[in-house]
Amino acid sequence: MMNKFSFYSLLVSFSLLFISACSEHSDTNDIKPSTATYLGNEAIMIEHSGVKVLFDPFFHNTFTIYQAVPENIRTALFTNQAPYDAIDYIFISHAHADHFSSGDLAKFLRHFPDTTLIAPKQAIDALIDLEDAQDIKSQMRAIELAYKDEPFSETLDNIKFDAVRIPHAGWPERAGIANLVFRVTLNNEITVVHMGDADPNDEHFKPLIAHWDKQSTNTAFPPYWFMTSQSGQLILKERIKAKENIGVHVPIAVPQDLIASKERYFSTPGEKTQLQ
């Protein structure tokens, strides 16, 4: 027969197990998924474990073809409204007007001194040329790479990133444009690749096989023309080898060959997806 002490000991044990199980269940429910939110053209926000990263978020020229970032999203960014608040890092692929606005970036960096900008030297130079830009210079990291240079790599507080210079689409006519393909790992857990306006020629990617294989990628964001060309598909599947690809730089009138490809792409600002 169980004595009173044994009964109470058993009761306490069951209680502790129940509390532990509830606690583990609560912790699991509190974990937020890693997400990508589309803002417009190639502008994307990545969020993972409290870290927020923007790619190509500020621009004004859409060439009447591409998606602008809607005013409500721009306003939320500049006024620190959720979910577009507490931005840790901004990456710029290249200094074209449908990806980059020096005035907007300067304004944003002044508003948010804890945000770090990482961009090609061409873009940083355009910022520094602005009047009174010295006060935000400490928030900028300029990446200067020539075509076929070894990849650049750096680790900051809660991210590590590398960059390679891949020519802008239309190469070699646009060889002077410093287009960077960034691979960013957040909290050593989630890795994304943003390709800017990379040229879909394997001549640029094949020599970097060791670079692509060094770090596995969860999600890559190629310009949509990678989805609709044989060479682009080869690069995505054989070089970058991300678990998933989501096309960007998609015209407002979505090309029929992109639709027919059945590939994933962003085309509506505010779209949000969970990263694999």
N, C-alpha and C positions, 0 to 999 in steps of 0.2 A: 504494500500500500504506500502511495506517495505521501510523504510528510509535508507539512506546511512550507518548510524551507525549500524543498525541491520544487513544489508547485510555483512558488514565487520566482524561483530562479528560472524555471521554464518560461514563465510569463514574461519576465524581463528579456530573455533571449529572443522570444518571438517579437517583442516590441522593437528591439534593436534591429532585427532583420527587416521588419516592416518599414521602419524609418529610413534604413539604408536603401531599401528598394525604391522608396518614394523619392529619396534624394537623388539617386541615380537617374530615375525617370525624369525628374525636374531638370537636372543638368542637361540631359539629352534634348529636352524640349527647348531649353534656353539657347542651344547652339543654332546660330543663324546660318543659313546656307550662303555659300559664296555666289555672288551674282554679277552679271554684266547688264548695265542699263544703257540703251542706245539714246544718244542725244540728237544726232543729226550728222549727215555725211560720214566722216570717220571718227566723230566724237563719241567716246564711250567712257562710262564710269565703271570701274571694277571695285567691288567691296568684298573684303574677306577679313574676318576676325578683328573687326574694328579699324582696319586700314582701308583708306579710300584713295583711289588713283584715277586721274583723268587723263585721257589721250585726246589731243587735238580739239579742245573744247570750245575755243573762241575764234570765230571767223565771221566775215560779213559777206564775202563774195561767193555766191552759189552758182554763178554763171547761168542762172535761170534754169538749171538742170537738176541740181542736187538739193537735198534736204537741209534747210537751215535749222539751227537750234532754236526752238520756239522761245518766245519772250518769257513765258512763265517759267521755263527751266533756267534761262539766263538770269532772271530776277531771283530765283531761288538760290542759284549759285552765289550771286553777289550779296545776298542778304542772309546767307548761311541758314537756309530753311531746309529741313529734312525733306527728302532723303539726300539732298545735294549739299549737305553741310559737312564741316570738319574734313575738308580735303587735305590729304597729307602730301601728295605729289602730283605734279602735272608733267606729262611727257608730250613733247612736240616732235612730230616725225620730220617735218620740213617746213620751210618758211614761205609757203604758197598761201594766197589769200583765201582759199577755201579750207584751210587748215589752221591758220595762224593770224592773230591780230596783236601786234605789239602793244597798242594802246590798251586793249582789254586786259592783256596779261599784266601790264604794269599796274593797272588799277586793281586787279585782283590781288596781286602780291602785296600791294600797300595795305589793302584791307585785311589780309590774312598773313601776318609775318611768320607764321609757323609752317606755311606751305613752301615746298621746294619745287623749283622748276628745273627740268632736265631737258635739254634741247641741243640741236646742232649749233655749232658756233655761228653759223649764218643767221640763225634766229636770235641768238643771244646778242650778237652785234647790233641787230636792228633795235632791240630793246635798249641797249646801252646808249644808242644814239639819241634816244628820247631825252628831252629836257628833264633834269633832276632825277635821273635813273640811278644815281649812285646809292641812294638810300635803300634800294632793293637788290643791289648787286650781290650781297651775301646770300640771297635766297636762290641764286642761279648757279647751275652747273652746265658749263659748255662742253660739248663733245665734238672734238675735231678729228674727223677720220677722212682719209682719202680712199678712193676706190681700191680695193684689194688689200687695204691695211688689215692687220690682225684685229680681231674683235676687242672692243673696249669692255671692261668689266669693273663694277664697283659694288660694294656692300654699304648700305646705310643702316639706320636704326632697325627698321622692321621690313626692309626689302633688300633684295639684291637684284641687280639688273646688268644686262650686257647689251651692246649695240654693235651692229655691223652696218656699213654703208653699202646699200644695194641701190643701184641706179634707179632713178625715176622712170616710170613707164614712158616709152618713147625714146629710150636710149638708142644710139649715142647722142642724138641731138640735144638731150637735156642732161648731158653728163656733168655739167657744172652745178646741178642742184644737189645739195647734200641731203639725200633721203636716207633716214635711219630706220632700220628694223630693230625694234626694242623687244627684248625678252625679259619679263619682270616676274620675280618670284616674291610673293607676299608671305611673310612669317614662315618661310621655309616650307610652305605647304601647297600653295596654289601658284601655278605658272601660266602666264598668258603671253602671247606674241602679238604685237601690233606692227603691221607691215608698211604703214604709210602708203605711198603710191608706187610700190616696188614694181620693177619691170619683170614680167613673167618669162624670163629666159634662164634656163638652167646653167648657162655659162657663169652666172653670178653666184649661184647657190652651191653647185657641185664642189667647188674647191673648199667649201666650208663644212663638209660632212662631219668632221670631228667636232666642230662647234655645235652643230644641230644635235648631235648624239650626246653631247656632254650633259644636257639637262632635258628631261622629258617635259612636254608641254601639255597642259590640260586643254586650253582653248586658244586657237589662233584666229586672228581677225584680218584676213587678207582682203585687198580690194577685189570687188566681185569678178574682175576679169580673170582671176586665177581659177574661178569656178567654171568658166566657159571656154577655156583653152586647154588643149592637151598638155602643153608644156607647163601651164599653171597647175594642173592637176598632178602632174608628176612631181613638181616641187613640193606641193602640200603633202603628198602621200609618201614620197621617198626621201625627202630632205627634212622638212620640219616635223612631220609625223605627229601632229597633235591628236589628242583623243577626239576632238571635234573642231570643225571649222565653221565660222560664221562670217559670211561676206558682208563687207561694208562699202562705202562710196557708191551705193546703189542709186541710180537716178530716180527721180520721183515717178516717172513712167518706167516701171520695172521692165528691163529688157526681156523679150520673149525667150531668148536662149538661156537666160538665168532661171526663169520659171521652169523651162523644160528640163533643166539639169537636175531638179529636185533637191538641190543643195540648200542648206540653211543660209539665211541672210537677214540682216536688219534693214528695214525700210521705213518704219513708223517711229518717230521720236517718242520716247517714253517706254518703248518695249523693254521688257526685262526678262532675263533667263537665268536659270541656275546653272553654274559651271559644273562640269563633270569632274 
